[in-house]
Amino acid sequence: MKVVSYNILNDHPRFGDSAHAWHRRRPHLLARVQWHAPDVLGIQEGTLSQMADLRAALPDLDACGESAAPHGNGEFCAIFYRRSRFALLGHETFWLTPTPSVQGTAWGARHHRICTVARLRDQGTGGVLIVANTHLDHTSPEARQNGATLIAARLRALSEAHPEAATVLVGDFNAAPDSPAAARLSEGCSLRPEPLGPAGPAHTFTGLDAGWSWRRLGLHLRYSRFMHRQLDHIWLSARWSVARVWADRHTVGGRYPSDHLPVVLEAEPLNNLSHPPPGPRPAR
């Protein structure tokens, strides 16, 4: 099974006709996702129009998830899954606030922050997979830590209700693996982060190119503290046989398709061992 977590960078109008503009990045990003051929894909920062593009480019995958903000004006932390392998048993989106069922913000978060959870059944083995996808706030440590506590509590409750299930949590955590937010997750549930292997770099936030093109938009001081750090992670329950986890540093013309690298998990839930873990994919 291949699981990919990818902050695709939104299509905000401020990007204009720059290298960050979605119409410039779209063909390269979609082609790379198609090349990975994920069984499960969790995206962050997706907008309505980007969701439409992803659905069109990935006809073998279905998707679930809600917009973080009213009227579809927020990001989607959507979960795509391969319909030939998985059946959707249920899904939910909750907000990282004291009232998780209500759209809103809390704890100094700059944007609406959410977590999407899907329960999938492997149609070949009958095994159950719980997939969660989130994007923690980039400005407020309190929002990151409290959001992590909420996610851990929800995943703990789901694992207790479905003890046979394997669980994977993906997302952009805007925090390092040894951060206080990560500690909240570790303390609140049984999941653990999978370290990045030698197949790719040890960081996941890059900007789009070596010239740090955020500088040309006047945003480099806001985001430079994230440069060359691992902000994107994949967390797993104990029910996995892992082949490798890596960050994909593929570029086109010296530029990445997004300001984050996709993180790729090649593994198999232990309740689905009729599907052997995949071997490494040839480089491209």
QUIFENFEN-V193353 format. One record per residue. N is the residue number from 1. PSI is psi in radians with two decimals (* if undefined). OMEGA is omega in degrees with one decimal (NA if undefined). Layout:
n = (N | N)
psi = (PSI | PSI)
omega = (OMEGA | OMEGA)
//
This chain:
n = (1 | 2 | 3 | 4 | 5 | 6 | 7 | 8 | 9 | 10 | 11 | 12 | 13 | 14 | 15 | 16 | 17 | 18 | 19 | 20 | 21 | 22 | 23 | 24 | 25 | 26 | 27 | 28 | 29 | 30 | 31 | 32 | 33 | 34 | 35 | 36 | 37 | 38 | 39 | 40 | 41 | 42 | 43 | 44 | 45 | 46 | 47 | 48 | 49 | 50 | 51 | 52 | 53 | 54 | 55 | 56 | 57 | 58 | 59 | 60 | 61 | 62 | 63 | 64 | 65 | 66 | 67 | 68 | 69 | 70 | 71 | 72 | 73 | 74 | 75 | 76 | 77 | 78 | 79 | 80 | 81 | 82 | 83 | 84 | 85 | 86 | 87 | 88 | 89 | 90 | 91 | 92 | 93 | 94 | 95 | 96 | 97 | 98 | 99 | 100 | 101 | 102 | 103 | 104 | 105 | 106 | 107 | 108 | 109 | 110 | 111 | 112 | 113 | 114 | 115 | 116 | 117 | 118 | 119 | 120 | 121 | 122 | 123 | 124 | 125 | 126 | 127 | 128 | 129 | 130 | 131 | 132 | 133 | 134 | 135 | 136 | 137 | 138 | 139 | 140 | 141 | 142 | 143 | 144 | 145 | 146 | 147 | 148 | 149 | 150 | 151 | 152 | 153 | 154 | 155 | 156 | 157 | 158 | 159 | 160 | 161 | 162 | 163 | 164 | 165 | 166 | 167 | 168 | 169 | 170 | 171 | 172 | 173 | 174 | 175 | 176 | 177 | 178 | 179 | 180 | 181 | 182 | 183 | 184 | 185 | 186 | 187 | 188 | 189 | 190 | 191 | 192 | 193 | 194 | 195 | 196 | 197 | 198 | 199 | 200 | 201 | 202 | 203 | 204 | 205 | 206 | 207 | 208 | 209 | 210 | 211 | 212 | 213 | 214 | 215 | 216 | 217 | 218 | 219 | 220 | 221 | 222 | 223 | 224 | 225 | 226 | 227 | 228 | 229 | 230 | 231 | 232 | 233 | 234 | 235 | 236 | 237 | 238 | 239 | 240 | 241 | 242 | 243 | 244 | 245 | 246 | 247 | 248 | 249 | 250 | 251 | 252 | 253 | 254 | 255 | 256 | 257 | 258 | 259 | 260 | 261 | 262 | 263 | 264 | 265 | 266 | 267 | 268 | 269 | 270 | 271 | 272 | 273 | 274 | 275 | 276 | 277 | 278 | 279 | 280 | 281 | 282 | 283 | 284)
psi = (2.42 | 2.20 | 2.28 | 2.31 | 2.26 | 2.00 | 1.90 | -0.05 | 2.14 | 3.04 | 0.83 | 2.45 | -0.42 | -0.33 | -0.31 | -2.19 | 0.37 | 3.12 | -0.35 | -0.25 | 2.41 | -0.67 | -0.40 | -0.62 | -0.46 | -0.92 | -0.61 | -0.72 | -0.80 | -0.69 | -0.65 | -0.70 | -0.73 | -0.70 | -0.70 | -0.50 | 1.02 | 2.61 | -0.57 | 2.33 | 2.18 | 2.09 | 2.67 | 2.67 | 0.17 | 2.37 | 3.05 | -0.80 | -0.65 | -0.64 | -0.73 | -0.72 | -0.72 | -0.76 | -0.72 | -0.63 | -0.32 | 1.17 | -0.27 | -0.01 | 2.42 | 2.89 | 2.68 | 2.74 | 2.76 | 2.76 | 2.52 | -0.52 | 2.81 | 2.63 | 0.47 | 0.33 | 0.13 | -3.08 | 2.70 | 2.23 | 1.18 | 2.67 | 2.06 | 2.50 | 2.57 | 2.04 | -0.41 | -0.34 | -0.63 | 2.53 | 2.41 | 2.10 | -0.48 | 2.77 | 2.80 | 2.70 | 2.26 | 2.68 | 2.51 | 1.24 | 3.01 | -0.28 | 1.38 | -0.35 | -0.01 | 2.29 | 2.33 | -3.09 | 2.83 | 2.84 | 0.55 | 0.20 | 2.42 | -0.53 | 2.91 | 2.26 | 2.39 | 2.95 | 2.29 | 2.36 | 2.34 | 2.47 | 2.15 | 2.53 | 2.22 | 2.05 | -0.23 | -0.65 | -0.34 | -0.06 | 2.59 | 2.35 | 2.22 | 2.14 | 2.26 | 2.54 | 2.29 | 2.95 | 1.79 | 2.78 | 2.58 | -0.13 | -0.57 | 1.94 | -0.64 | -0.73 | -0.70 | -0.80 | -0.77 | -0.62 | -0.73 | -0.66 | -0.76 | -0.77 | -0.78 | -0.74 | -0.73 | -0.74 | -0.59 | -0.75 | -0.70 | -0.69 | -0.55 | -0.62 | -0.45 | 1.23 | -0.27 | -0.19 | 2.58 | 2.61 | 2.44 | 2.30 | 2.20 | 2.85 | 3.07 | 1.90 | -0.09 | 0.63 | 2.66 | 2.87 | -0.40 | 0.38 | 2.88 | -0.61 | -0.73 | -0.65 | -0.67 | -0.72 | -0.83 | -0.66 | -0.50 | -0.27 | 3.10 | 0.07 | 2.67 | 2.53 | 2.46 | 2.18 | 2.60 | 2.38 | -3.12 | -0.07 | -0.29 | -3.05 | 2.92 | 0.13 | 2.87 | -0.22 | 2.18 | -0.32 | 3.13 | -0.39 | 3.03 | -0.33 | 0.05 | 1.18 | -0.18 | -0.46 | -0.64 | -0.25 | 0.04 | 0.32 | 0.11 | -0.56 | -0.56 | -0.65 | -0.11 | -0.47 | -0.30 | -0.18 | 2.37 | 0.71 | 2.71 | 1.88 | -0.32 | 2.29 | 2.78 | 2.17 | 2.45 | 2.63 | -3.11 | -0.18 | 0.92 | 2.54 | 1.92 | 2.23 | -0.92 | 2.78 | 2.28 | 2.74 | 2.24 | 1.97 | 0.39 | 2.34 | 2.82 | 2.02 | 0.57 | 0.07 | 2.54 | 2.64 | -0.30 | 3.00 | -0.04 | 2.59 | 2.49 | 2.47 | 2.28 | 2.24 | 2.22 | 1.92 | 3.10 | 2.29 | 2.47 | -0.31 | 0.08 | 0.60 | 0.00 | -0.24 | 1.82 | 2.59 | 2.43 | 2.69 | 3.00 | 2.48 | 2.45 | 2.51 | 2.68 | *)
omega = (175.9 | 177.1 | -179.5 | 172.3 | -171.7 | 167.7 | -170.5 | -176.7 | -174.7 | -178.2 | -176.3 | 179.6 | -178.2 | -179.3 | 176.0 | 179.6 | -178.7 | 178.3 | 179.6 | -176.3 | -176.0 | -177.5 | 175.4 | -176.0 | -169.8 | -175.7 | -178.1 | -179.6 | -179.3 | 179.2 | -179.4 | 176.1 | 177.5 | 179.6 | 178.9 | -179.1 | -175.6 | 169.1 | 176.2 | 178.7 | 173.9 | 178.9 | 171.8 | 179.7 | 178.9 | 174.4 | 179.8 | -178.1 | 177.6 | 175.0 | 178.8 | 179.1 | 179.0 | 178.9 | -179.8 | -177.7 | -176.0 | -174.0 | 179.7 | -179.1 | 168.9 | -176.3 | 173.9 | 179.8 | -179.6 | 173.7 | -178.2 | -175.4 | -178.2 | 174.5 | 177.4 | -174.8 | 178.8 | 179.7 | 168.7 | 164.8 | -171.5 | 175.0 | 173.4 | -179.8 | -177.0 | -172.5 | 178.3 | 179.5 | -171.2 | 168.3 | -179.3 | 178.6 | -179.6 | 177.6 | 178.5 | 169.4 | 176.7 | -175.3 | -177.8 | -178.7 | 175.1 | 176.8 | -169.1 | -179.0 | -176.5 | 176.7 | 178.9 | 177.0 | -179.6 | 171.4 | 175.7 | 178.8 | -179.6 | -177.3 | 169.1 | -179.1 | -172.9 | 168.2 | 175.3 | -179.8 | 176.3 | 170.6 | -175.8 | 173.3 | 175.3 | -174.0 | 176.8 | -174.3 | -174.6 | 179.8 | -178.7 | 179.0 | 173.3 | -179.6 | 175.7 | -176.6 | -176.4 | 175.1 | -178.5 | -172.9 | -176.8 | -176.3 | -170.6 | 174.5 | 179.1 | 178.8 | 178.6 | -176.1 | 179.5 | 175.0 | 177.8 | 177.9 | 178.6 | -179.5 | 179.8 | -179.5 | -179.3 | -179.9 | 175.8 | 178.7 | 179.2 | 179.9 | 176.5 | 178.0 | -178.1 | -173.8 | 179.5 | -171.3 | 166.3 | -175.7 | 172.3 | 176.3 | 179.0 | 174.0 | 171.4 | -174.7 | -178.3 | -176.9 | -179.7 | 179.8 | -179.5 | -177.0 | 173.9 | 177.9 | 177.6 | 178.1 | 177.6 | 178.1 | -178.6 | -179.4 | -172.1 | 179.5 | -173.6 | -179.7 | 176.7 | 179.8 | 176.6 | 179.9 | 176.2 | -179.6 | -174.8 | -178.7 | -179.3 | 179.8 | -179.5 | 178.4 | -178.4 | 177.2 | -168.9 | -159.4 | -177.2 | -177.6 | -177.3 | 178.6 | 177.7 | -169.4 | 171.9 | -178.5 | -177.2 | 175.7 | 178.5 | -176.0 | -171.0 | -179.6 | 179.8 | -171.2 | -174.3 | 180.0 | 179.5 | -171.9 | 174.4 | 172.9 | 175.2 | 177.7 | -174.5 | -171.8 | 170.4 | 179.8 | -177.2 | 167.6 | -177.9 | -171.1 | -177.9 | 166.7 | -170.2 | 173.3 | 176.4 | 173.5 | -176.1 | 176.1 | -175.2 | -177.1 | 179.3 | 177.8 | 172.8 | -177.8 | 179.7 | -179.7 | 172.9 | 177.6 | 177.5 | 177.4 | 171.1 | 172.2 | 171.8 | 175.2 | -170.7 | 174.5 | 171.6 | -170.8 | 176.2 | 173.9 | -178.7 | 175.8 | -179.0 | -169.5 | 171.1 | 173.0 | -177.9 | 177.4 | -178.8 | 172.0 | -179.6 | 178.1 | 179.4 | 178.3 | 178.9 | NA)
//
